[in-house]
Amino acid sequence: MDTKSYQTCKYTRNRIDLYLYEMAKLFTKLGSDSTEEEIQEAYKKENEYIDLIAELDPVKAKSIRPYVA
């Protein structure tokens, strides 16, 4: 098993932190006047970022999105 995880690999941690930062920015741009399409697009992009995190560290991704098997 690959031992490079969020906890043990600086490169992996930096990449994941970057994805988490980008995810946070998605929702800071939304407001009470945002359309349903804008909100759905933010959730879609969030899931794409979590998928990228899962490629690097599946355990970390599971902690972010625990409802996916």
Buried (B, 14 or more C-beta within 10 A) or exposed (E): EEEBBBEEBEEBBEBBEEBBEBBEEBEEEEEEEEEEEEEEBBEEBBEEBBEBBBEBBEEBBBEBBEEEE
